[in-house]
Amino acid sequence: MDIDCTHIPYSNTGNFSDLVLDYLNAHPNLKQYYNYTPDADGIAQAIAARSQYPVDRKVLVSVLHKQYAKLNKHDKLIENVDRLADENTYTICTAHQPNLMTGYLYFIYKIMHAIKLADELNTKYAEKHFVPVYYMGSEDNDLEELGTFRYNNQKYVWDAAGQTGAVGRMHTNSLKPLLDEIFKVLGPPGENLDVLKDILTQAYLQHQTIGEATQYLVNELFGRYGLVVLNPDEAELKRQIIPILKDDLQNHMAYVLVNDHIETLEEQYKVQAYPRMINLFYLRDDIRERIEKRNGKWRVLNTEIEWSEEELMTELETHPERFSPNVILRGIFQESILPDVAFIGGGAEVAYWLELKPVFENYKVFYPAVILRQSVLWMPAQYNKLRQQLHFSIEDVFKSESSLIRSYIGKHSSNNWHTDEETAAIQNVLAQLKDKATKLDPTLQASAEAAFAKMKHQLQTLEKKMLRAEKRKMSDQLQRITRLKNGISPNGSLQERYENFIGYYAAMGHQYLDTLYKHIEPLRNKFLVIAEQ
């Protein structure tokens, strides 16, 4: 496959917040909110500091061996799991919920980013070893989000047959009709499609829960790269943070620390997440509900479950798997069980991680280098050819459709529909008339200004009509611009936040993933455009 790669500054795409852009540019306003810069120097510092924060590697490896007991174990994967027992091995982690069919393209990109960064660090630090990890957010209960994916602009939704609670624990036995539906239209036909159908069938029809299905699917796609998939919904893992969970239930320190920390942050930036007094959910059977303290009792919302303090501590010690950290404490859990040096996240994840540093410090948990995952736009050959025919640059395609249309008309119109020169001349005459009228009678100034404003509005209206007339003359060309934008920015969104990987895999198979691996540059901090020729 012939492709060209272009790297665009994130600031030139119009799709990233000021906070993220300032973070990448090391703006002084944000330096107090993180420990390590998102670059090679920052990661080097994180590696040097990580040894001061040991984790229970024996438990971690034991859990992984249990979770991989029935999964295909690639050679590089087996090596990476075993190496995690070694004190000189570190992890490069990315996290995401178990979206059905992986959900969005950025699910694929963030995992490949972690894989590529780990491999680059393995080359750079021969005396150490780095393992890429996908940390599955299996305890999320947002089925409306996690049970949805799109293919060929069609939205597919799984209602879980009425199941509630953590999505990762939901049973898969109602998924067959949805798989049958997507298989009828999925293409193009061929060996790659056959392989994909087999992977999806095995994942969702041969595994009991969404968590198990997602672990199988991600392992089939990325296991050969050495990616380790960890489902943290395990009692042995949660037992390691029982003191932190107790403190949150009793003393609410995360609430105090994060609120104090974001007080200055929200003066300049949008805050991504706010803490609660208790930052834990209770998981049991089909329940995933917040825990609140009321009148000296701890209660699970929307249930009859409640405890005294003594009963609550007993429940926590006996069943730590029933307590699930929310976004404020999830990172604390992750970094307590993984020997992590870098966390790969999207813009929203970067934003909320910058709120959490004092919580990590309070609980003496390692705060890693936080790296913005590389965003990717994959431009199929038909749209890249169309872009070239329209004489747009790669960077131009990030502009709005209306902006591209105005630019195209401005360059290719045989008529000059702009009224800038005429407007300037008329404004000069009107200014003279206004001055003349005001000198004659100062009370006429308001009337002159009103007439001036009315004429300016009429000129703008005339220009819009002239532009519409020019658009009608160039309708065929402008429809091609619309087709280009719809093709690479479906529904006005970034492609990676809308489309799913299955169409690309059906067409290219593992070549699709290998191409991503080859061209992702994990520390370049720019938007990658892969354009097929």
C-alpha positions in Angstrom: 0.0 0.0 0.0 1.4 3.4 -1.0 0.8 6.1 1.6 2.0 9.5 2.5 2.1 10.7 6.1 1.7 14.3 7.3 2.0 15.6 10.8 -0.1 18.6 11.7 0.3 20.7 14.9 -2.7 20.0 17.1 -3.3 23.7 17.3 -4.0 23.9 13.6 -6.8 21.3 13.6 -9.3 23.3 15.7 -10.2 20.2 17.7 -8.2 20.5 20.9 -8.8 22.5 24.1 -6.6 25.3 25.3 -5.6 23.2 28.3 -4.3 20.3 26.1 -2.5 22.7 23.8 -0.9 24.6 26.7 0.1 21.3 28.3 1.9 20.2 25.1 3.6 23.5 24.9 4.7 23.5 28.6 2.9 26.6 29.4 3.9 28.0 32.8 0.3 28.1 34.0 0.2 24.3 34.1 3.6 23.3 35.5 2.2 22.8 39.0 -0.3 20.2 37.8 2.1 17.5 36.6 5.5 16.0 37.4 7.0 14.9 34.0 6.8 16.6 30.6 5.2 14.6 27.8 8.4 14.0 26.0 11.6 11.8 26.1 13.1 13.9 28.9 9.9 13.6 31.0 9.8 9.8 30.5 13.5 9.5 31.4 12.8 11.3 34.7 9.7 9.1 35.3 11.8 5.9 34.8 14.4 7.1 37.2 11.8 7.8 39.9 9.6 4.8 39.4 11.8 2.4 41.5 10.9 4.3 44.6 7.2 3.2 44.2 7.2 -0.7 44.2 4.1 -2.7 43.3 3.2 -6.3 44.1 4.5 -7.9 40.9 3.7 -11.4 42.2 0.0 -10.7 42.4 0.0 -8.9 39.1 1.6 -11.7 37.2 -0.6 -14.3 39.0 -3.7 -12.4 37.9 -2.5 -12.1 34.3 -1.7 -15.8 34.1 -5.2 -16.6 35.4 -6.9 -14.2 32.9 -4.8 -15.5 30.0 -5.4 -19.2 30.8 -7.8 -19.7 27.9 -6.4 -17.0 25.5 -4.0 -17.4 22.6 -0.6 -16.6 24.0 1.8 -15.1 21.5 5.5 -15.5 22.1 6.1 -11.8 22.7 3.1 -11.6 25.1 4.3 -14.6 27.2 7.7 -12.9 27.4 6.2 -9.6 28.5 3.9 -11.2 31.2 6.8 -13.1 32.7 9.1 -10.1 32.6 6.6 -8.1 34.8 8.0 -10.1 37.7 11.4 -8.4 37.2 12.0 -5.1 39.0 13.7 -3.7 35.9 10.4 -4.0 33.9 8.0 -1.1 33.6 4.7 -0.6 31.9 3.4 1.8 29.3 -0.4 2.0 30.0 -3.4 3.1 28.2 -7.0 2.7 29.5 -10.4 2.5 28.0 -13.8 1.0 28.6 -14.8 -2.3 26.9 -16.7 -0.6 24.1 -18.6 -3.1 21.8 -16.4 -3.9 18.8 -13.9 -1.5 20.3 -16.3 1.5 19.7 -14.2 4.2 18.1 -11.0 4.3 16.1 -9.2 6.0 18.8 -9.5 2.8 20.9 -7.2 1.3 18.3 -4.9 4.3 18.1 -4.3 4.7 21.8 -3.3 1.0 22.2 -1.0 1.2 19.2 0.5 4.3 20.7 1.4 2.4 23.9 2.8 -0.5 21.9 5.0 1.8 19.8 6.3 3.8 22.8 7.1 0.7 24.7 9.1 -0.7 21.7 11.0 2.6 21.3 11.9 2.6 25.0 13.1 -1.0 24.8 15.5 0.1 22.0 16.7 3.1 24.0 17.1 1.5 27.4 18.7 -1.9 26.8 19.1 -2.6 30.5 15.4 -2.2 31.2 12.2 -3.6 29.7 8.9 -1.9 28.8 5.6 -3.7 28.4 2.5 -2.1 26.8 -0.7 -2.6 28.8 -4.3 -2.0 27.9 -6.1 -1.4 31.2 -9.7 -2.3 30.7 -12.3 0.0 32.3 -14.6 -2.9 32.7 -16.6 -1.5 35.6 -18.1 1.4 33.6 -21.9 1.2 33.4 -22.6 3.7 30.5 -24.2 1.1 28.2 -25.6 3.9 26.0 -22.0 4.8 25.1 -20.3 1.4 25.4 -23.0 -0.6 23.6 -22.9 1.5 20.4 -20.7 1.5 17.3 -20.9 2.6 13.7 -20.1 1.0 10.4 -20.6 2.7 7.0 -22.5 5.6 8.7 -25.0 3.1 10.2 -25.4 3.1 14.0 -25.6 -0.3 15.7 -26.9 -0.5 19.3 -26.9 -3.3 21.8 -29.5 -3.0 24.6 -28.0 -5.8 26.7 -31.4 -7.4 26.9 -32.2 -5.2 29.9 -29.0 -6.0 31.9 -27.7 -3.3 34.2 -24.6 -2.7 36.3 -21.0 -2.8 35.1 -20.8 -3.4 31.3 -17.7 -5.6 31.7 -19.7 -8.1 33.8 -22.7 -8.2 31.4 -23.4 -11.5 29.6 -23.0 -11.7 25.9 -25.7 -14.2 25.1 -28.0 -11.6 23.5 -25.4 -10.4 21.0 -26.0 -12.9 18.2 -28.8 -10.9 16.4 -26.5 -7.8 16.3 -23.6 -9.8 14.9 -25.8 -11.4 12.3 -27.0 -7.9 11.3 -23.6 -6.4 10.9 -22.2 -9.5 9.1 -24.8 -9.1 6.4 -23.4 -5.8 5.3 -19.7 -6.0 6.4 -17.2 -6.1 3.6 -15.4 -6.3 1.2 -15.6 -10.1 0.9 -12.3 -12.0 1.2 -9.9 -13.6 3.5 -9.5 -10.6 5.8 -13.3 -10.4 6.3 -13.4 -14.1 7.1 -10.7 -13.7 9.7 -12.5 -10.7 11.2 -15.9 -12.5 11.4 -14.2 -15.4 13.1 -12.5 -13.1 15.7 -15.7 -11.3 16.5 -17.8 -14.5 16.6 -15.3 -16.1 19.0 -15.1 -13.0 21.1 -18.8 -12.3 21.6 -20.4 -15.7 21.2 -17.8 -17.9 22.9 -17.2 -15.8 26.0 -19.6 -15.2 28.8 -19.0 -11.6 29.6 -18.2 -8.4 27.8 -15.0 -8.1 29.8 -13.9 -11.6 28.7 -15.0 -10.9 25.1 -13.0 -7.6 24.9 -9.9 -9.2 26.4 -10.1 -11.9 23.7 -10.7 -9.4 20.9 -7.9 -7.1 21.9 -5.5 -10.0 22.4 -6.3 -11.3 18.9 -5.6 -7.9 17.4 -2.6 -6.9 19.4 -1.2 -9.9 21.2 1.4 -10.5 18.6 2.8 -7.0 19.4 3.2 -8.1 23.0 0.3 -6.1 24.4 -0.9 -7.2 27.8 -4.6 -6.8 28.5 -5.5 -6.4 32.1 -9.0 -6.5 33.5 -8.6 -4.9 37.0 -11.9 -6.2 38.2 -10.2 -8.7 40.6 -10.4 -9.0 44.3 -6.6 -9.7 44.5 -5.8 -6.4 42.8 -8.4 -4.2 44.7 -7.2 -5.6 48.0 -3.9 -3.7 47.5 -5.7 -0.3 47.7 -8.0 -1.1 50.6 -6.4 1.6 52.8 -7.0 4.2 50.2 -10.6 3.1 49.7 -11.1 3.2 53.5 -9.8 6.7 53.7 -12.1 7.9 50.9 -15.1 6.3 52.6 -14.2 7.8 56.0 -12.2 11.0 55.5 -13.0 12.1 51.9 -9.4 13.3 51.3 -9.7 13.1 47.5 -12.6 15.5 47.6 -10.7 18.0 49.6 -7.4 17.7 47.7 -8.9 17.8 44.1 -11.2 20.7 44.9 -8.3 22.8 46.3 -6.1 21.8 43.3 -8.6 22.8 40.6 -9.6 26.1 42.2 -6.9 28.0 40.2 -7.1 25.6 37.2 -10.7 26.4 36.5 -9.9 30.2 36.4 -8.4 29.6 33.0 -9.5 26.2 31.7 -12.5 24.0 31.6 -12.4 21.4 34.4 -13.0 17.9 33.1 -14.1 16.1 36.3 -15.2 17.1 39.8 -14.7 14.9 42.9 -17.5 13.7 45.2 -17.3 13.3 48.9 -17.1 9.5 48.2 -15.5 8.5 44.9 -16.6 4.9 44.9 -19.4 2.8 43.4 -20.7 -0.4 44.8 -20.7 -3.4 42.5 -22.8 -6.5 43.0 -24.8 -8.6 40.7 -26.5 -6.1 38.4 -25.8 -3.1 40.6 -23.3 -0.3 40.1 -24.4 2.6 42.1 -22.7 5.4 44.0 -22.0 5.2 47.8 -23.1 8.1 49.9 -22.9 8.8 53.6 -26.1 10.1 55.2 -27.0 10.4 58.9 -24.1 8.3 60.1 -24.8 5.5 57.6 -23.3 4.6 54.3 -25.9 3.8 51.7 -25.9 2.6 48.1 -28.1 4.9 46.0 -31.2 3.4 44.5 -31.0 0.3 46.7 -31.9 -0.7 50.2 -28.2 -1.5 51.0 -26.7 0.4 53.9 -24.0 -0.2 56.5 -22.7 1.1 59.8 -19.1 2.1 59.8 -18.0 -1.3 61.2 -20.2 -3.2 58.8 -18.8 -1.2 55.9 -15.2 -1.9 56.8 -16.0 -5.6 57.1 -17.7 -5.6 53.7 -14.6 -3.8 52.2 -12.1 -6.2 53.7 -14.2 -9.3 52.8 -15.3 -8.2 49.3 -13.0 -5.5 47.9 -14.1 -6.5 44.4 -17.5 -4.9 45.2 -15.9 -1.4 45.4 -15.2 0.4 42.2 -13.2 3.7 42.0 -14.7 6.5 39.9 -12.7 8.7 37.6 -11.0 10.5 40.5 -9.5 7.3 42.1 -9.3 5.1 39.0 -5.8 6.3 38.2 -4.7 5.8 41.7 -5.8 2.1 41.4 -4.1 1.7 38.1 -0.7 3.1 39.3 -0.9 1.1 42.5 -1.0 -2.2 40.7 1.1 -1.5 37.6 4.8 -0.5 37.5 3.9 2.3 35.1 6.1 5.1 33.8 3.8 6.6 31.2 0.0 6.8 30.8 -1.4 7.3 27.2 -4.7 9.2 27.1 -6.9 11.3 25.0 -7.5 15.0 25.5 -10.2 14.5 28.2 -8.0 12.0 30.0 -5.1 14.4 30.0 -7.4 17.1 31.3 -8.6 15.1 34.3 -5.2 13.6 35.1 -3.9 17.2 35.6 -6.4 17.6 38.4 -5.2 14.5 40.4 -1.5 15.2 41.3 -2.1 16.0 45.0 -4.2 12.8 45.5 -1.3 10.8 44.2 1.1 12.7 46.5 -1.2 12.2 49.5 -1.4 8.5 49.1 2.3 8.1 48.0 1.3 6.6 44.7 3.5 7.2 41.6 2.2 9.9 39.2 3.4 8.9 35.7 4.3 10.9 32.6 0.9 11.7 31.0 1.2 11.5 27.2 -1.5 12.7 24.8 -2.3 9.8 22.5 -1.5 10.5 18.8 -4.6 11.4 16.9 -4.9 9.8 13.4 -6.9 10.6 10.3 -6.9 7.8 7.8 -7.7 9.2 4.3 -8.7 6.5 1.8 -7.4 6.9 -1.7 -10.7 8.1 -3.2 -10.8 11.0 -0.8 -7.1 11.8 -1.1 -7.5 12.0 -4.9 -10.6 14.2 -4.5 -8.6 16.5 -2.1 -5.8 16.8 -4.7 -8.3 17.5 -7.5 -9.8 20.3 -5.4 -6.2 21.7 -4.7 -6.6 21.5 -1.0 -3.6 20.8 1.2 -3.6 18.1 3.9 -4.0 20.8 6.6 -6.9 22.4 4.7 -9.1 19.4 5.3 -9.4 20.3 9.0 -11.2 23.5 8.1 -14.9 23.7 8.1 -16.9 23.0 5.0 -18.1 26.6 4.7 -14.5 27.8 5.0 -13.3 25.4 2.2 -16.2 26.5 0.0 -15.4 30.2 0.4 -11.7 29.5 -0.2 -12.5 27.5 -3.3 -14.8 30.1 -4.8 -12.3 32.8 -4.0 -9.6 31.0 -6.0 -11.7 29.6 -8.9 -14.5 32.1 -9.5 -14.4 34.0 -12.8 -16.4 36.8 -11.1 -15.4 38.9 -8.2 -18.3 38.6 -5.8 -16.4 40.3 -2.9 -17.5 43.9 -2.1 -14.6 44.8 0.1 -13.3 47.6 -2.2 -16.8 49.0 -2.8 -17.7 48.8 0.8 -14.6 50.7 1.8 -15.3 53.4 -0.8 -18.9 53.7 0.4 -17.8 53.8 4.0 -15.4 56.7 3.2 -18.3 58.6 1.6 -20.6 57.9 4.5 -18.0 59.0 7.0 -17.7 62.3 5.1 -21.5 62.7 5.1 -21.7 61.9 8.8 -19.0 64.5 9.6 -20.8 67.1 7.4 -24.2 66.4 9.0 -22.7 66.5 12.6 -21.0 69.8 11.9 -24.3 71.2 10.6 -26.3 70.0 13.6 -24.7 67.8 16.4 -28.1 66.2 17.0 -27.9 64.6 13.6 -25.0 62.3 14.7 -27.3 59.5 15.9 -29.4 59.6 12.6 -26.2 59.5 10.6 -24.8 56.5 12.5 -28.2 54.7 12.1 -28.1 55.3 8.3 -24.5 54.2 8.2 -25.3 50.9 10.0 -28.3 50.2 7.8 -26.3 50.7 4.6 -23.5 48.5 5.9 -26.0 45.7 6.6 -27.5 46.1 3.1 -24.0 45.8 1.6 -23.3 42.6 3.6 -26.7 41.2 2.5 -25.9 42.0 -1.1 -22.5 40.2 -0.8 -24.2 37.1 0.6 -26.6 37.1 -2.3 -23.7 37.4 -4.8 -21.9 34.5 -3.0 -25.0 32.3 -3.3 -25.3 33.1 -7.0 -21.6 32.1 -7.5 -22.3 28.9 -5.5 -25.1 28.0 -7.9 -22.8 28.4 -10.8 -20.2 26.2 -9.2 -22.6 23.7 -7.6 -20.9 20.6 -9.0 -17.5 21.5 -7.6 -19.0 22.5 -4.3 -20.8 19.2 -4.0 -17.4 17.5 -4.3 -16.2 19.6 -1.3 -19.2 18.3 0.7 -18.4 14.8 -0.3 -14.8 15.2 0.8 -15.7 16.6 4.2 -18.4 14.0 4.8 -16.0 11.2 3.8 -13.2 12.2 6.2 -15.2 14.1 8.9 -18.4 12.1 9.2 -21.2 13.9 10.9 -18.8 16.9 11.4 -16.7 14.9 13.8 -13.1 13.8 13.8 -13.0 10.5 12.0 -11.4 8.8 15.0 -14.2 9.8 17.3 -17.0 8.4 15.0 -15.9 5.4 12.9 -15.0 1.9 13.9 -12.1 -0.3 12.9 -14.0 -3.2 11.4 -14.3 -1.7 7.9 -10.6 -1.0 7.8 -9.7 -4.5 9.0 -12.1 -6.2 6.7 -10.4 -4.4 3.8 -6.7 -4.7 4.9 -6.5 -7.2 7.7 -3.3 -7.0 9.9 -1.8 -4.7 7.3 -4.0 -2.0 8.7 -2.5 -2.4 12.2 1.0 -2.8 10.9 0.7 0.5 9.0 -0.4 2.3 12.1 2.4 0.8 14.1 5.0 1.9 11.4 3.8 5.5 11.2 2.7 6.4 14.7 5.3 8.6 16.4 4.5 8.4 20.1 6.5 11.5 21.3 6.0 13.8 18.3 2.9 15.4 19.7 1.3 16.1 16.4 -1.8 14.9 14.5 -1.0 12.1 12.1 -2.7 12.0 8.6 -2.2 8.8 6.7 -3.2 9.4 3.1 -3.6 6.4 0.7 -2.2 7.1 -2.8 
